[in-house]
Amino acid sequence: MHSPGPGKARDLAIDWPAELYDTLKLAGVRHMSYVPDAGHSTLIKLFNADPDVVTNVLTTEEEGVAIAAGAWLGGQRSVLLMQSSGAGNCINMLSLPVQGRFPFLALVTMRGEWAEFNPWQVPMGKATQAALEAIGLTVLRAETGEDLVETVAQAATMAFEADQQIAVLIGQRLLGKKKW
């Protein structure tokens, strides 16, 4: 694990992507799909640099749902990284893991919340949790780095050991204000 040196306080607000990477690796994740996103950028870089992990850049998020199901059928654990705006793109495709009872784990960076500057992000930001729950996913949410690492560890257990379909929402406040 990426832990601080002796006597140093652990600041997960700064190193949560590295901690999250370690947590997912310990859970046996060997595949990751994503649509490029600033909120996931460090995690994406860590997975892309790992020769033991297969990564896919997606043109749309629903491709990642099908790829995750295929990875599972091929014996691999997968995680899908996306923004809340992409969750809306996936609703119909999410019936695949729900009805097929495939393990599914998605990490969703939220938009349309804390310090959002783009009004187009607000509607889906408000609807993300309800939409994912309506299609049958269990939705967990984290607002701090420490909570995120613990929540993802539990979500990975639920997904991969209990064949559940889980989305972890990463609060926009944790990601910070977007800078354009």
C-alpha positions as CSV (number, residue, x, y, z in Angstrom):
1,M,0.0,0.0,0.0
2,H,1.1,3.6,-0.5
3,S,1.5,4.6,3.1
4,P,3.2,7.6,4.7
5,G,6.6,7.4,6.4
6,P,6.9,7.1,10.2
7,G,5.2,9.8,12.1
8,K,3.5,11.4,9.1
9,A,-0.2,11.9,9.1
10,R,-2.0,10.0,6.3
11,D,-3.8,12.5,4.1
12,L,-6.1,10.4,1.8
13,A,-7.5,13.6,0.4
14,I,-4.3,13.8,-1.5
15,D,-3.3,10.1,-2.1
16,W,-6.7,8.4,-2.4
17,P,-6.2,7.5,-6.1
18,A,-3.0,5.5,-5.2
19,E,-4.8,3.9,-2.3
20,L,-7.8,3.1,-4.5
21,Y,-5.5,1.5,-7.1
22,D,-3.9,-0.7,-4.4
23,T,-7.3,-1.6,-3.1
24,L,-8.6,-2.7,-6.5
25,K,-5.4,-4.6,-7.2
26,L,-5.8,-6.5,-3.9
27,A,-9.4,-7.3,-4.9
28,G,-8.0,-9.0,-8.0
29,V,-9.0,-6.4,-10.6
30,R,-7.0,-7.1,-13.8
31,H,-9.1,-5.2,-16.3
32,M,-10.2,-1.5,-16.4
33,S,-12.4,0.3,-19.0
34,Y,-12.9,4.1,-19.0
35,V,-14.0,7.2,-20.9
36,P,-11.3,9.8,-20.2
37,D,-12.1,11.9,-17.1
38,A,-10.1,14.4,-15.1
39,G,-11.6,13.0,-11.8
40,H,-10.2,9.5,-12.6
41,S,-7.0,10.7,-14.3
42,T,-4.5,9.5,-11.7
43,L,-6.2,6.1,-11.3
44,I,-6.3,5.8,-15.1
45,K,-2.5,6.5,-15.3
46,L,-1.8,4.0,-12.6
47,F,-3.8,1.2,-14.3
48,N,-2.4,2.1,-17.8
49,A,1.2,1.8,-16.4
50,D,0.5,-1.6,-14.9
51,P,1.6,-4.4,-17.2
52,D,-0.6,-6.9,-15.4
53,V,-3.8,-4.9,-16.2
54,V,-5.6,-4.7,-19.5
55,T,-7.2,-1.3,-20.1
56,N,-9.7,-0.1,-22.7
57,V,-10.5,3.5,-23.7
58,L,-14.2,3.6,-24.5
59,T,-16.0,5.7,-27.0
60,T,-19.1,5.5,-24.8
61,E,-19.7,4.1,-21.3
62,E,-22.1,1.4,-22.2
63,E,-19.3,-0.4,-24.1
64,G,-17.6,-0.8,-20.7
65,V,-20.6,-2.6,-19.3
66,A,-20.4,-5.3,-22.0
67,I,-16.6,-5.5,-21.8
68,A,-16.9,-6.0,-18.0
69,A,-19.3,-8.9,-18.5
70,G,-17.0,-10.4,-21.1
71,A,-14.0,-10.0,-18.8
72,W,-15.8,-11.9,-16.1
73,L,-16.8,-14.7,-18.4
74,G,-13.1,-14.8,-19.4
75,G,-12.0,-15.2,-15.8
76,Q,-11.0,-11.6,-15.1
77,R,-12.3,-9.0,-12.6
78,S,-13.0,-5.6,-14.2
79,V,-13.8,-2.1,-13.1
80,L,-15.6,0.6,-15.2
81,L,-14.6,4.2,-14.6
82,M,-17.0,7.0,-15.7
83,Q,-18.6,10.3,-14.9
84,S,-22.2,10.7,-13.7
85,S,-23.1,12.0,-17.1
86,G,-22.0,8.7,-18.6
87,A,-24.2,6.8,-16.1
88,G,-27.2,8.0,-18.1
89,N,-25.7,6.6,-21.3
90,C,-25.5,3.1,-19.6
91,I,-29.0,2.6,-18.2
92,N,-30.3,0.2,-20.8
93,M,-27.0,-1.7,-21.1
94,L,-26.9,-2.2,-17.3
95,S,-29.6,-4.8,-17.7
96,L,-26.9,-7.1,-18.9
97,P,-25.1,-7.6,-15.5
98,V,-28.3,-7.2,-13.6
99,Q,-30.3,-9.8,-15.5
100,G,-27.3,-12.0,-16.2
101,R,-26.2,-11.8,-12.5
102,F,-22.7,-10.9,-13.5
103,P,-20.5,-9.2,-10.9
104,F,-20.2,-5.5,-11.9
105,L,-18.2,-2.7,-10.3
106,A,-18.3,0.9,-11.5
107,L,-16.6,4.0,-10.0
108,V,-18.6,7.1,-10.9
109,T,-17.1,10.6,-10.5
110,M,-20.0,13.0,-9.8
111,R,-20.7,16.2,-11.8
112,G,-23.5,18.7,-11.3
113,E,-22.8,19.1,-7.6
114,W,-20.1,20.9,-5.6
115,A,-19.0,24.1,-7.4
116,E,-20.3,22.9,-10.8
117,F,-19.8,25.5,-13.6
118,N,-21.6,23.6,-16.4
119,P,-25.4,23.7,-16.1
120,W,-25.6,20.7,-18.5
121,Q,-24.1,18.4,-15.9
122,V,-26.6,19.3,-13.1
123,P,-29.7,17.2,-14.3
124,M,-27.8,13.9,-14.6
125,G,-25.9,14.7,-11.4
126,K,-29.2,14.9,-9.6
127,A,-30.6,11.7,-11.2
128,T,-27.5,9.4,-11.1
129,Q,-28.2,7.5,-7.9
130,A,-31.9,7.1,-8.5
131,A,-31.4,6.0,-12.1
132,L,-28.8,3.4,-11.2
133,E,-30.9,2.1,-8.3
134,A,-34.0,1.9,-10.6
135,I,-32.2,-0.4,-13.0
136,G,-31.1,-2.7,-10.1
137,L,-27.6,-1.6,-9.0
138,T,-26.6,-1.1,-5.4
139,V,-25.3,2.4,-5.1
140,L,-22.7,3.4,-2.5
141,R,-21.3,6.9,-2.1
142,A,-18.1,8.4,-0.7
143,E,-17.3,12.0,0.1
144,T,-13.8,11.7,1.5
145,G,-10.7,9.8,0.4
146,E,-10.7,7.6,3.4
147,D,-14.3,6.7,3.0
148,L,-13.8,6.1,-0.7
149,V,-11.0,3.5,-0.2
150,E,-13.0,1.7,2.4
151,T,-16.2,1.8,0.4
152,V,-14.5,0.5,-2.8
153,A,-12.9,-2.3,-0.8
154,Q,-16.4,-3.4,0.4
155,A,-18.0,-2.8,-3.0
156,A,-15.4,-5.1,-4.7
157,T,-16.2,-7.8,-2.1
158,M,-19.9,-7.4,-2.8
159,A,-19.4,-7.5,-6.6
160,F,-16.8,-10.2,-7.0
161,E,-17.6,-12.5,-4.0
162,A,-21.4,-12.1,-3.9
163,D,-22.1,-11.5,-7.6
164,Q,-23.6,-8.1,-7.0
165,Q,-23.9,-5.1,-9.3
166,I,-22.4,-2.1,-7.5
167,A,-21.7,1.5,-8.4
168,V,-19.7,3.7,-6.1
169,L,-20.4,7.4,-6.5
170,I,-17.4,9.7,-5.8
171,G,-18.7,13.0,-4.6
172,Q,-17.6,16.1,-6.6
173,R,-16.4,17.9,-3.5
174,L,-13.7,15.2,-3.1
175,L,-12.6,15.8,-6.7
176,G,-12.5,19.5,-6.3
177,K,-13.7,22.3,-8.5
178,K,-13.1,21.8,-12.2
179,K,-10.7,24.2,-13.7
180,W,-11.0,25.1,-17.4
